[in-house]
Amino acid sequence: MVAMATAKRIETFEDFAKVHGILLAASGLPESLHRRLFQKLSTETFDGGEHFQIEHCEDNRMRRLVLTSDSMAKDSNVFLIDHAWTFRLSDAYKQLREVPGLAERMSSLMCVDIDTNLDGENDMNDVDDEVSREKLGVVEIVENEVREVKEKGDGTLRWLELDDLDIDDDMFLSLDLPARFPNLVALSLYGNKLTRAELVVQEVTKFKHLKGLWLNNNPVLKNCDGELADIFLKELPELEVYNSTFTSNFGEWALGFCADIYRKDNPVNGDKADSLLRSVSNLDLSNRNVHNLINKEFSPSCLPSLSYLNIRGNPLEQNSVSNLLDLLRQFPCLRSLEVDIPGPLGGSAIEILESLPNISEINGISASKILETGKHVIDSVLLPRLPEWSPDEPIHDRIISAMWLYLMTYRLADEEKLDETSVWYVMDEFGSALRHSDEPNFRVAPFLFMPEGNLASAVSFSILWPARNVRKGDECTRDYLLGIGEDKQRSARLTAWFHTPENYFIQEYEKHYQKLQSTSLIPPTVQSSESRSIRPHDGRPLRVYTDIPHVEENLTHPEFAIIKDPKDADIIWTCVQVDEEMKKATGITDQQYINQFPFEACLVMKHHLAETIQKAHGSPQWLQPTYNLETHLSQLIGDYCIRKREGLDNLWILKPWNMARTIDTAVTDNLPAIIRLMETGPKICQKYIEQPALFQGKKFDLRYIVLVRSIHPLEIFLSDCFWVRIANNQYSLEKSSLFEYETHFTVMNYRGKINHKNIKDFVREFEEEHQVKWLDIHTRVRNMIRSVFESAAVAHPEMHSPTSRAMYGVDVMLDGSFQPKLLEVTYCPDCTRACKYDMDIVVGDGGVAKGCDFFNNVFKCLFLNEISQVSPL
């Protein structure tokens, strides 16, 4: 948000339009509504309740907004939306804890103030019956089932549901179900407390006619679900459905169960001569873990009326694409198909349509529209992400997880500067009820009203107006990704709010992973040094221009002299980029030595650094999995999904491409948060080192100084001076700690208290604490740093310049196994500590590094080829 600086109070529309002109243009609000907006802002008119109504949906876990007026024409009105919560990300937890009523309001707005069973869905469960059943004891429920089947059926109990009744092993055994009901076809023990596998197997395998068995949400499945499945399949040859998924024996009963033919009041086909499947037109086989669909019961002869088929979420890896297409082509009435794309039928909706010419709709989208738009991956029935939490999860944690479904953001700016950190906000209940649509009927934009004509008086709102003609009863929607198309990864970014097809992202990740695994470095050719001292022959000192105070103060070696005019210097040592424009303005020439290399962005910008290393090394152990979110969001989502599926750590750190001091950096395990944080600027997403080596319980990292004389051949040196940066708080992975800067970050120069530690004391105490030898760690660090710069030399030979000599900072962390991990490479690193303190050297030949000599040693190495307190890599 940009504001013009003025001090005149807004009294007329003309004043309003003048002061807010840039904001009005940025909002996209039609000019015809500008005056009405001014009137409502001036009188603080919140009249949305006269035209709209908020309704619960998705089982009370979301809200939606519905128009109650008879109609509303496009661009006919504008409405104010208040901001219920405005904050900077680092303050979120603190505000939820300390601002009275905030947590209560946010938990209600985000629908996380009620406890819901999130463990899944029981196919055989009827929620209305469940309430009354819970009032009865287990024995009484069984007797009622027996009584009912005698009154309404043939007296033989074939279907028994005993869900969520706290049945433990002893109670299950005492019920003696196999002896009493040997003809059971379906048995559900969903959500009980069965723990002993041998007992469950002993009793359940006595039901020789069992076709459906549900043991979901019982402790017994935690450690031996796969083993139980194998035993049941062997001992129960008629079993077709186990824990809501199909077994390899599935046939008519399983298909009939999914078609709602077989249920409690009709457990089996009484007339076996006539298949009940012949009348089935709609069949939902989604998420049944089907491996092989080619089955005598799933055939055109058994299902001649089938017109709609859903096979989403099934691996079907035992069938080839061509065999599945051949099978589906034979169903004479099949017109509508739901399938993962990419998936078992291939990676292209267009190719599927070409192979199945009778299909008129795929995933809810007409064939004609698919062919018209040319989209290969399509899905119109994306299910919304709903907040998830465990019953014992604190309300603050629930809000922090759910808020990414509701947050919006802006960044403040005036004529002088842009604020470094973004502002996040939640619209009030009215605004937050607007759900997403790719074809929305309303638009929303943030708006900063400055009644006094300056930023100090600003009040933030959102404004809402109809972008189409809307009728009474229509749901009011907005586009969550307005202006973002597929060129900016729109489909992938929708994953923040919807369950998008995981198969597609996993496939993209696997291709990316295979590419990295197949990459190996061809090391640069080792050649004798070509870099020579640039000491003048006439014995005069080398003239140095610098804008860095530490260099000006500490470069005291007699062979160097500080001068004020860059055009007269032999060496330019600057903290700003020397580009052609600067050269022209200052008179700098190509013959002068400069402390930067061409194309060094391949090292010092975080996304380029990862790309450089991956291009040269693929995926070395010392680089955490790293994704440029601007180009590889799909691959990151695939990696995240696989980790979640396999129960692996899923904590990630997001870093801006090119900002220092950890500005706009965040740590999270929340996928929607990762995606939404892209909105505050381009970032990389890197796997967080969840188990780092700690120093006295605190996180730390190490800053090394690397001197580069030449890229071709590669001549690099490592300063004997390095230092440790230690977090102020004890390390923790508690959710609330992820927002604590002084727990997860180590750079305290700009905030917090610097925890300075002499490197000699640190190394000694670290060795004692962990029983390791620092020189072993140092050797691994040296090898890693050499590999980093080899990456640049191989992947970007254009970096080489005979008049470039530079110093870089390399930040390193150690994991729990004391293996080095690269964090980043920085240009013109802050060397305050190296200049301010004398250091005991703990590597190389030892000794003491005088702070006043640090830059003398740097310049001697780079320009005079004299090595002192540095070592070649």
N, C-alpha and C positions, 0 to 999 in steps of 0.2 A: 504494500500500500504506500503510495507516494502522497505526501502532503506539501502544499505550498505554505511558506512561512509568511504570515501576516498577523497583525494584532487587532484588526477591526472586527467588532462584534457583528454577527450575521443577523440582519434585520429584514432584508428584502430578498426576493427570489433572485434578483440580479446579483446581489452580494453572494448568495449561496452558489449560484452557477459559476461565478468568477473564481471563488476560493476552491470549489470542489470540481472544477472542470476536468482535471486529469482523472480523478476518482470516478466521475460519472462516465467518462469515456471508457475507462478500464472495466467498469461493471457490465457494460453491454446493455444497460437499461435504455429502452427506446426514448428518444428525446421528448416524445409526447407525454411521457410519464414523469419528467423531471420536476415539473411544478407540483404535481400531486405528492411526490416524494418529499419535497421541501415542506409542504403543508403538514404531512404526517410526522416528519421529524421535528418540526417546530412545536407541534402540540402533543408530541409523544403519543400518537394515536396507534394503538395496537388493536385493530378491528378484525383480525383473522377469524375470531370466534363467531363472527356474524355470517361467515361464508363457508367455513370448513368444520369438519368434525374428525376427531382422532378415534380410531377403532383399534382394538386388539386383533392380532392375527398370529398365525404360526403357534397355536396352542398357548397364547398369551406371552410368547417370548419375543414378539416384535409388535410394533404399532405401524399403522398406515394412516394416511390423510385422505379424506374423502370430501368432495365438494357437496355442500348442502344447498347452495343457491341453485336456482332453476338452471342457470347457465352462466358462463363467463367467457367473453370473447377474447381473442388473442390481443395482447398488449392493451387491455382495457382497464387494468387496475394494478396497483403495487401495494405490497403489504410489508410491514416491519416485523422482523424476527429478532427477539432479544437473544443475547448470548448468556447462557446459563452458567458457563464456566470458561474462563480465559486464563491461560497459564503458559509458562515456559516448561519444557519437558522435565527439566531437572527439579522443578518445584511440585510436580504432580502429587507425589506421595505426601509431601509435607502439607499441602493444602487440603487433601482429603482428610488428613488426621486433625488438622487444626481449625479449619473454617467451619463454624457451626452450621449444621444442616446440609453441608455440601455432599457428603457421602450418601446421606439418605436420599437426597434429590437425584443424584446421579445413578444410584442403584435402581431407583424406581424408573427413571427415564430409560435406562439401558436394559430393563427387565431382568436384573440379576438379583432382585430382592426376594425371589421365591426359590424354593428348592424343588428341583425336577430330576427325575430319573434319567440320566444321560447315557446309561450303559447300553442302550440299544433297544430293540423292539422285538417283542415276542410275537411270532406269527399267530399263535393260538390264543393271544391275550385279548380279552374284552374289558376295557377299562371300567365300563359301567358296572359289570358284574363283579369286578374285583373289590369294590368298596364293600359291598354286602358280604362277599365271601370272607373278607378279612375278619368279620365279626364272628365267624363260625370256627370251631375247632377242626383239625384235620380229619379226625374220625367222622365227625358229623358231616363234613363235606363229602367224604367218600360214600357214606350211607345215603345222602341225598342223591348222589349220582346213580346209585343202584336203584333207588326208589323211582327215579325219573325214567330210567331205561325200561323198567318193568311196566310203568304206566303208558309210555309212549312208543316203546319199541318191542323187540322180540325177547327182552329180558337178559340179553347178553351185553355186558359192558365192553365196548371196544375203544372208547375214547375217554381219556382221563387227564384232567388238568389240575395239577397241585402246585400252583405257582406262588412264590413269595409267601410261603407259610412257615418259614424258619424250620423246615424239616431237617433234622440232623441225622447222622448215621444210625443211631439207636432207634429213633422214631421210624425211619424208613424201613428198617429191618422188622420192627414190631408190626407194621401195617400188613406184612405178608401178602403183598399185592400179586405176585406171580401165582400163588396158590388160589387166590380168590378170583382173579380175572385173567385166566390163561390166554384168552382170545383178544387181548388188547392189540389194537392196530396203531394207536397213537398214545404216547405218554409224555407229558410235559412236567418236568420238575424244575422249571425255570426259577432262578433267584432264591434257591434254598441254601442250606449249610452243609451239604454233603462234602466230606473230606477224604474218605478212605476209598482209594481206587479199587482195591480188591473186593470190597463189599459191594460197591456199585456194579462192578462187572458180574459178580456172583448172582445178584438179584435180577439185573436187567436182562442178562442173556437167557433167562428162563422164559422170556416172552418170545416164543418161536415165530409168531406171526407179526411181529412189530415192524411197521413200515415208517413210522415217524417217531423220533426221540429228541427231546429237548432237555439238555442239562446246562444250558447257558447260565452264566453268573453263579456258578457253584465253585467253591474253593478247590474242589478236586481237579478242575481243569487247568489250574495255574501251572502245574508242573508236568502233567502227563496227558494233555489233550490229544496229542498225536498218537500216543500209544493206545489210548482208549478207543479212538476212531478205528485203528487197525483191528483191535480185538472185536469190537462190535460188528464190523463189516464181515469178519471171518465167522463169528458165532451166530449172527443174525442175517441169514442170506436174503431175507425179504426187505431189509432196511433200505429205504430210499432217501429219507431226509434225516440228517443228523445235525443238531444245533443250527437249524435254519438253512443249512447248505445241502446240496445234493450229494449223495454218495455215487460211486461208480455204477451202482445197481439201479439208478433211477429209471423209472418207466412210467406207466400209466398213472399210478397213484400219486407220484410226486408232481407230475404235470397237472393232474386233476386238482391237487391241493393248491397249486399256484393259480389255477383257474377258478378257485373257490367252489369246486364241485364237491370235493371231499372235505367234510367238516364234522363238527360234533353230531349234528342231526343226520348226517349221511356219511359215515366213516368208510364204507366200502361200496363197491359196485355190486348190488344184489343180483342184477341180471348180467352175468358175465358174457353173455352172447352178444350184447350190444354195447359197444364202447361209448361211454359218456363224453369222450373227447370230441366226437364228431360234430357236436354243436358249438364247440368253443370258437369264439371269434377273436377274443382278446386274451393274450397270454403274456404275463409279466414274469420273466425268469431272471430279473436283475439281481446281481450280488448273491448268486447261489453257488458260487465256486465250481461252476461246470467246467470240466476239462475236455470233455468230448461230447459234442452235441449230436453226432451222428448215431442215432439210436432208433431201433425199430418202432418205438412208440412215438418218437418225434419225427413224424413223416407225413407227407401229403395225404396218404391213405387214412391215417388215424386222425389227422387234423385238417380235413378238407375245407373247413369254413374259416380258417385262421386268416384274419385280415390285419391284426396288429400284433407285433412281437417286440418285446424288450429283452435284449440280451446284454445290457450294460453290466460292467463289473465282473465279468466272467473271463478267466484266462483263456480257455478254449485252445490251449497250446498243443493239444493232441490232434487238432484238425488244421489242415493247410487252408490258406485263404481261398484257393480255387475250389477245394472240396466243399467248404461252407457256402460259397456263392452258388455252386452247382445245386446244393441241397435247397437253399432258399428259393432258387429260381423255379423249383418244382411246385411250390405252394400256389395254387391257382388264384386264391383270393387275397394274397398278401399285398397290402398297399402301404402300410405304415410301419416303419422300422426304427427302433431305438438301439443305438450301438455306440460303443466308445470309438472315437476317431482321434488319433490312430488307435487301432485295435485289431481284433481278430479278422476283420474284413479288409484290412489295409489302412493306409494313412490318408486317403482322399475320399471325401464325400462324392466328388464328381465321378471318380472311377467306380465307386460302388453303384451309383446310378446307371452308369454305362453298362455294368455287368448285370444289373437287375432292372430292366426297362419297365417292369410293371409297378415298381415302387413309385408312389406319388409324394411321399413325405419321409424325410429322415430327421430324427431328433426334433420333431415338431416344426420343421421348416419345409415348405413345399419344394418339390424337385425343380420347378420352374425358377424359383427364387435362388436356389443354390447354383443352378446353371447360369443364371443371369449375373450373379455377383462374382462367380468364379471362386468362391471360398471352399477350400479343401477341408478345413477343420471347422465344424459347425456344431452348435449346441444352443437350443432355445429354452431348455428347461433346466437351467442352472439352479440348483437349490441354494437358498441363502445360507450364509454362515450364521449360526445362532450362538450366542454366548454359551460357553461350557465351563463348568466348575465342579469341584467336589464339595460334598455337603459341609466339610469342615474348613473350607477355604475362606479366609477372612474377606469381609466385604470390600476392603480396599483393593485386595488382589483381584477380586472379580471385576471391579470397575476398571482397573488398569488393563486387564486382558480384553474387556469388552469395548473399551472406549475407541479403539481403532476402527470400529464399524460406524462411528458417529463423528469423529473429529474432522475439523477443517483447519486450514492454516493460512496465515499471511505473515509478511515480514514488514516492519515499519521502516520508513525512510523519510528524510527531509532533503532539503536542497544540498546539504553538506555531506551526509553519509548514509549508508545502508546499515541497519542494525545487523549485528553478526548472528544473532540467534532468532529463530522463528517463534512466532506466537501461535499456539494451538487453541482451539475453542470448540465448545459444544453448543450448538443452537438449542434454544428452549424446546419444550415438549412439542410445540407446534412445528417448528422447523425440522426437528429430529425425526418426525413421523414421515417425512418425505422419503419414499423408497426410490430405488434406481430403475431407470428404463433406458434402453438404447434409443427409444423414440419418446422422449419426455414431453409432457404437456406444460411444464413450468420450468422457469430458470431461477437460480439462486446465485447471489453474489455478495461477498462481504463489502461493507461500506463503512467508512470512518467519517462520522459527522463531527465537525469542529465548530460549535456554536460561537466560540470566541474568535474564530478565524485563525487559530493556531493549534499546533499539535498537542500542546499541554492541555487543551480543553477537549480533546477528542474522546468520543464515545463510539464504541464499535457496535454495529448492527449487521444483520444480513437482510437483504431485500429480496422479495419474491414477487414474480409476476407471471401471468399466463403466456406461454409461448405458442399455444394452439387454442382453438375453440374447445371449451370443456363443458360437459353437461352434468346435471345433477346426478349424484351417485358414482361418478367417475373417480377412480383413484388418482390422486395428484402425485406426480413423479418428477424427478429431476435426473439429469445425467451426472453420475458421480465422477465421470472422466470427460467432462465437457472439453472439446477441442483436442482430445488425445486420440489419435488414430492408431492403426496397426503399425505405422512407422515408428510409433513410440510404445509399442508392445501393449496395446490396449487389452487384448484378450487375456494376456498373462496378468496384467494389473488388476483385472476384475476378480482375480483370486483373493484379493483382500476382502471382498464382500460375499463371494459365491464359491461353492464347491465346483471348481472347474475340472475338466477331465485329467485326472492324475496320470493316466497312461501316456498322454501326449508329452507331459513335462518329464516324466521318467525316461521316455525314449530320447528326448532331447539331451537330458543329462548323460545318458549312457553313451551317446555319440560323442559328446564333449569329453567324457572320461576316457573313452578309447583313444581319442586323438591325443590327449595328454600322455597316456601310457605309452603310446607308440613314438613319442618324441624323446630323443636323446641328444646331448650336446656333442658337437664336434669341437673340441677345445681349440682356441686360437693357437696358431703356430708360435712356438717359443723362439724368439730371436734375441740376439744380443741387443743391448740398449743402444738406441739411436739418439736419445735425448742427451743433450750436452748442457754444460753450464752456460748461462747467458751472461756471465761476468764480462763487463766491458774491458776491451784490451787497453784502454788508456788509464785504467786503474780508478776511474771515478766510481762512485756508488750508483747502484741501480735506483732510478727515480720511481717512486711508488705513489700512485694516487689511490686514496681509499676514502670511503664514506662510513667506515665502520670504526667507531671510537676505540674499541679494544685493540685493533690493529694500529691505529694512529698512536695510541698511548704505549703499546708494548713492543712494537717493531723498532728495536734500538740497536740492532747489529750495524756496525759501521759500514758494511757494504750495501746498505739500503738507506735511502733518504726519502722522507715523506714530502710530497709537494702538493700544491693546491689546484693546479690546472691539469685536468686529465689529458689534454692534447699533448702535453710535454712529457708525459710519463712513459717509462719503459714497461711498467706493470700497472694494470688497472685491477684493483681488488675491491669489488663493489657488491652490495647486497641487492642491487636491482638488475634487471635483465638488460644486457647490452644488445639492442637490436639495431637495425639499419637506421631507424629514426633517431635513436639516441646517438649513434655514431655521427650522424649528420649534424645534430644539434651541438655536440661537444667537441667535434673535431677528432674523435678517436679513429684510428686507422687499423687496417688489417695487419700491420706489422707490429703492433703493440701486443704484449702478452696480457691475456684476460683470464680471470679466475672462473671461467665457465666454458663448458664444451658445447659445440653445436648439438642440438637434439638431445641434450641431457635430460629433457623431460621424460625420456624413456626410463630414467631412474628415479627422478625426484617427484614425479606425479604418481600418485598411488595406483591409479588404474593402468598407467603405462608400465609401471614397475612390474606389476603382476603379469601383464601381457608379455613383457620382455623375457621374464624368467620362464613363463610357460612356453614361449616360442623356442627357447634354447634348451630348457631342461624338462619340459613337460610338467610334472608334479613332484618336485623334490620334497623330501621329508621336512626340510627346514622352511618351507613355505606352506602356511595353512591354506586349505581350499579357499580360493578367492574368486569372486565374480564381479565383473563390472555390471552394475544393475541397469545401466543405460543400454547394454547390448546383450547381456546374458541372464536376464531375469528368468526366462523359462528354464534354463539349466539349473539355476539356483533353486527354483521351486521343485524341480525333479529331485535334486540332492536332498532337500528338506523332507520331501515326502518319503524317500527311501529311508532316511534316518529315523523318521517318526515310525514307519512301519516296522523297522527292525529294533526299535527301542533304544536307539543310540542318542548320545548327547546332541542337543539341537540348539545350542546357544551360539549366537552370532554377534559380531561387532560391525557396525556400519560406520564408515569413515568417508568424509568428503574427499573428492579427488585431490584438492589442492588447498586445504586450509590447515593451519598450524594450531598448536595449543589445544588440541582435541575439541575445537569448536564444532558444533553440530555432529558430534560423535555419540553413538548410542549402543547399548548392549541389550539384546532381547532374544527370547526364544519364541516370539510370537510372529508367525508368518504374515498376517495382515499388517503388523507394525513395520516389518521389514519393507513391505511394498509401499505403505503409506509414507514412510520416511523419505522415499524418493522425491516427494513433492517439495522438499526444502532444498533441493539441489542435487547434482549428480554425485553418486557415491559408489564405493565398492562395498561389498558384503563379504566378510571374511570369517571363517570358522573361529570362534572364540577359543582361546586356550583355557579350558575350564579347570584344568588341574596343573597350574604352573608351579615351578619351584618357588618356595616362599622363604623369606628371611624373617625369622622370628614371627611367623604367622602372617606376614604382610607381603603383598605383591611388590615386585620390583622389576625394573628393566635396566639395561646397560647402554650407555652411549659410547660408541667408538668413533674415532676420527680417522678417515681414510684420505690419503693424499694421492692424487692421480697426475702423473707426469705425461703419460701417453696412453692412447687407446690402441694404436697399432705401431709397434708391438705394445702389448699391455704392460705398463709399468705402474705398479701401485704399491703404496707403503701404508703401514698401520702404525699410528702413533702409540707409543708406550703409555701415554696418558689416556685413561678411560675412566668413566665414573658411573656410579650407581645412583638410580633415582628410586626412591622408596615411597610407596603409598602411606598415607597417614593412619588409615584404619586397618583393623584386622580383616583379612580376606574372607569373603562370604559369598555364597551363591543364593542366599535368600532373595526372593523376588524384590523386596523393598530395597535391598542393597544395590541392585542394578542401576538405581537412580542416584547413588551416592558417589560423587566424583572422587572423593578421597579414599574410597574403597577399591575402585577398579581402575583408577588412573594414577600415574606416578609423577607427572609434570606439575609441580606446585609453584613454578616461578610466577605464575599470573593469578593464582587463587590458592587458598589454603596456606598452610604453614610448611615451609621447606624442611624436609627431614634429611638434613645433610649428614653424610656418613663418609668418613675417611676411607679410601678404597683399601688400604692395607688392613685396617680393622675389619672392614666388611669381609674381605677374602678370608682372613683368619677365622672369624666367627662363623662364616658360612661353611668352611671346611669342617669345623668342629661340630656344627649343628647337623650336617648331612653326611659326614664321614666320606668326603670326596676330596680329590686333588684338583685344585683350581687350574693347574697347568694343563690337565687333561681337557677341561672345559675350554680353556683358552685355545688349545690346538683346534678343537672342533669349530670354534667361532672363527678363527683365522681361515680355515678351509671354506667355511660358508661364505665369508665376505669375498674371498677370491672368486668363488663360483658366481656370486652376484655380478661382479664386474666383468667376468668372462661372458656372462649372458649378454651384457650390453655390447661388448666387443664383437660377439658373433652375430647377434640379432640386428645390431645397428652400427655397422662399420662406418657409416657416415658421421658418427660422432668424432672421428679422428680430426684433430687440427694441430698443426705444429706449433701454433702460438697459444695453445690452451694449457693451463695448469690449474688444477682445482682441488678444493678440499670439500669433503662431504661428511656428514654425520650419518652413522649407521646405528639404528636402534635395534636392540636384540633382547629377546626374552628367553628364558630357559623353561622347558616343560618339566613335568614331574620326574622325568628320567634324565634331566640335566642335559638334554639335547637343545641346541640353539634353534630359535625360531626368528625369522626376519620380521620386523615390524614395519620399518620404513627407511628410506634414504632421504636425507634432507640436504638441500643446497645451502651453503653459507651458514653452517650450524652455529648456534649460540654457544660460544666458548667462554662465557663468563667464569664458570667454575675453574676451567683450566688456567685462566689468567689470574684469578683471585687467590687460589690456594696453591701452596707447594704440595706435591704429591710424592709419596713413597711409591716407586715403581715396583710392581709385584711380578712383572714378566721380564723377559730378556735378561739384560745384564744387571737389572736392579738399579739402585741409586735413588736420587731424589730429583724430581722434575720441578724446577723453579717456575712458578707461575709467570714471572716476568720474562722467561725465556721461551714460552710456548710458541709464540708467533715467530721468534727468531729461528727456532728449529724447523717450523713449517716452511718458512721462506728459503732457508738454506737447503732443505731437501728438494723443493720444487724447482729452484732457480739456480742454485750453485752446485747441485749434485753432491751435497755434503750430508751425511747421515748422522744425526745425533738424536737419540731417544725416539727413533722411529725404526721400523724393521721392514724389509721388503716382503711382499706377499707373493 
